[in-house]
């Protein structure tokens, strides 16, 4: 699959095209839902423009638990429809991008007086397998105490009675988002980050486009469009207010927090889904050099552009981990990074944050604005299908146009050229390692490249070969950056360090090493002055501090 140039160095030209053309569909929101909609609509033949007020995936879609999972806990809420849909979607999304959606065995310890008893777990996982159409080795197994302790020796031996063992998938949500958006370009879509929709264009009291503010230059422009879908996540209700259509059901925002520890501080052998004393459940997930844990589920009504981990969040999560893994004794100073994000759920009277349904809902205003909210990362493709089906129905009713049926389950995402199965990804990781090993790189470095970029790693290695920096890690990071600027719309260092590479979460120390040489590279590529570089440095330093230090003023 070829890569289409997708660069903010072409920003003026992109904005000119957006201004001059008339689109079938404008999608507001460059998260996983918006990216999925852009790919679905463009692949069915619609002329699509996608707009994101910040960077792509900078809201909810870079701050999930980063699992493509079936939502086992929704069985307890008897939400069989949701379990069936997202359970079935796991295998599809894995097939579309096996380098990015990685198989992950999950251990569910059965403990005395825990949320899941042996009988309920056995039946629940069996139902889960049936609903999610799980086959072969991925089918659930029930383990005796001895087997569970062998798989995870850190479990509390005194109270563990056994475990359920089942299959899920782990991903990088921000990368999954950007690859969906890039894939939509192959079908003619346009996409722009740092482009905030400030208002709507109306013709005969119907939405016929959007008014946009360029977050880079500050200029404003309009885009003409037959239809507009708002997939703005936590900001959906703001846009409904701008459209004077915020009535009926509304959003209920909840905050989810994750903490990151060095692997040696929480050296679990594999992912664990475990009980918290207050009756909730939590994940602990090893990933490369780190292990992360989460999540919280608390109501949120503060600044949506400034969602942070506070001391209370950190204490709650550490207490939960120490309760399940009593030999660990994690402390505040063991936290090396964190992330906090919002879930845009649909409000239901009388329900707590963790009881709210994760189903998506679609709202259509009298002026024709279509909004979609709710839902789960795993179900993004079906959410996109449902909302584009709405457009298809409108087009057929209004002018007899018939769109193709959705076929995104067959569209491999960028980075997946010929990976049929995960073993092909593993083979390619080994091949990349054999090529970079002579320069002193590790197996982890090869794993990082392939599980971020798939076969696009080839372009990064070409860039690497052409660079002359003495430090190999600086050279490789510059090679990644050059790729990100040319093909992934990187506009500033935060885009690169946080969302394109995940370094802020999964390898925070590398930012401290790479910051200065990469700031110089940004200065050269974007031809900016020292004042801009100083501003970027200050923002990066603040990000490092915000994600790793928790003091009493953060309660």
HELIX and SHEET records of a PDB file:
HELIX    1   1 UNK A    8  UNK A   10  5                                   3    
HELIX    2   2 UNK A   11  UNK A   20  1                                  10    
HELIX    3   3 UNK A   32  UNK A   43  1                                  12    
HELIX    4   4 UNK A   60  UNK A   62  5                                   3    
HELIX    5   5 UNK A   72  UNK A   75  5                                   4    
HELIX    6   6 UNK A   80  UNK A   96  1                                  17    
HELIX    7   7 UNK A  118  UNK A  131  1                                  14    
HELIX    8   8 UNK A  136  UNK A  138  5                                   3    
HELIX    9   9 UNK A  145  UNK A  151  1                                   7    
HELIX   10  10 UNK A  173  UNK A  185  1                                  13    
HELIX   11  11 UNK A  233  UNK A  235  5                                   3    
HELIX   12  12 UNK A  236  UNK A  242  1                                   7    
HELIX   13  13 UNK A  311  UNK A  324  1                                  14    
HELIX   14  14 UNK A  332  UNK A  334  5                                   3    
HELIX   15  15 UNK A  353  UNK A  355  5                                   3    
HELIX   16  16 UNK A  377  UNK A  379  5                                   3    
HELIX   17  17 UNK A  380  UNK A  399  1                                  20    
HELIX   18  18 UNK A  408  UNK A  410  5                                   3    
HELIX   19  19 UNK A  422  UNK A  436  1                                  15    
HELIX   20  20 UNK A  437  UNK A  439  5                                   3    
HELIX   21  21 UNK A  443  UNK A  453  1                                  11    
HELIX   22  22 UNK A  454  UNK A  456  5                                   3    
HELIX   23  23 UNK A  457  UNK A  466  1                                  10    
HELIX   24  24 UNK A  472  UNK A  487  1                                  16    
HELIX   25  25 UNK A  493  UNK A  494  1                                   2    
HELIX   26  26 UNK A  495  UNK A  500  3                                   6    
HELIX   27  27 UNK A  503  UNK A  506  1                                   4    
HELIX   28  28 UNK A  508  UNK A  526  1                                  19    
HELIX   29  29 UNK A  530  UNK A  548  1                                  19    
HELIX   30  30 UNK A  552  UNK A  554  5                                   3    
SHEET    1   A 6 UNK A 190  UNK A 192  0                                        
SHEET    2   A 6 UNK A  48  UNK A  51  1                                        
SHEET    3   A 6 UNK A  22  UNK A  28  1                                        
SHEET    4   A 6 UNK A 220  UNK A 230  1                                        
SHEET    5   A 6 UNK A 206  UNK A 214 -1                                        
SHEET    6   A 6 UNK A 195  UNK A 203 -1                                        
SHEET    1   B 6 UNK A 190  UNK A 192  0                                        
SHEET    2   B 6 UNK A  48  UNK A  51  1                                        
SHEET    3   B 6 UNK A  22  UNK A  28  1                                        
SHEET    4   B 6 UNK A 220  UNK A 230  1                                        
SHEET    5   B 6 UNK A 370  UNK A 374  1                                        
SHEET    6   B 6 UNK A 360  UNK A 364 -1                                        
SHEET    1   C 8 UNK A  67  UNK A  68  0                                        
SHEET    2   C 8 UNK A 160  UNK A 171 -1                                        
SHEET    3   C 8 UNK A 101  UNK A 111 -1                                        
SHEET    4   C 8 UNK A 271  UNK A 275  1                                        
SHEET    5   C 8 UNK A 281  UNK A 287 -1                                        
SHEET    6   C 8 UNK A 290  UNK A 294 -1                                        
SHEET    7   C 8 UNK A 251  UNK A 262 -1                                        
SHEET    8   C 8 UNK A 298  UNK A 299 -1                                        
SHEET    1   D 3 UNK A  67  UNK A  68  0                                        
SHEET    2   D 3 UNK A 160  UNK A 171 -1                                        
SHEET    3   D 3 UNK A 141  UNK A 144 -1                                        
SHEET    1   E 8 UNK A  67  UNK A  68  0                                        
SHEET    2   E 8 UNK A 160  UNK A 171 -1                                        
SHEET    3   E 8 UNK A 101  UNK A 111 -1                                        
SHEET    4   E 8 UNK A 271  UNK A 275  1                                        
SHEET    5   E 8 UNK A 281  UNK A 287 -1                                        
SHEET    6   E 8 UNK A 290  UNK A 294 -1                                        
SHEET    7   E 8 UNK A 251  UNK A 262 -1                                        
SHEET    8   E 8 UNK A 335  UNK A 346 -1                                        
END                                                                             
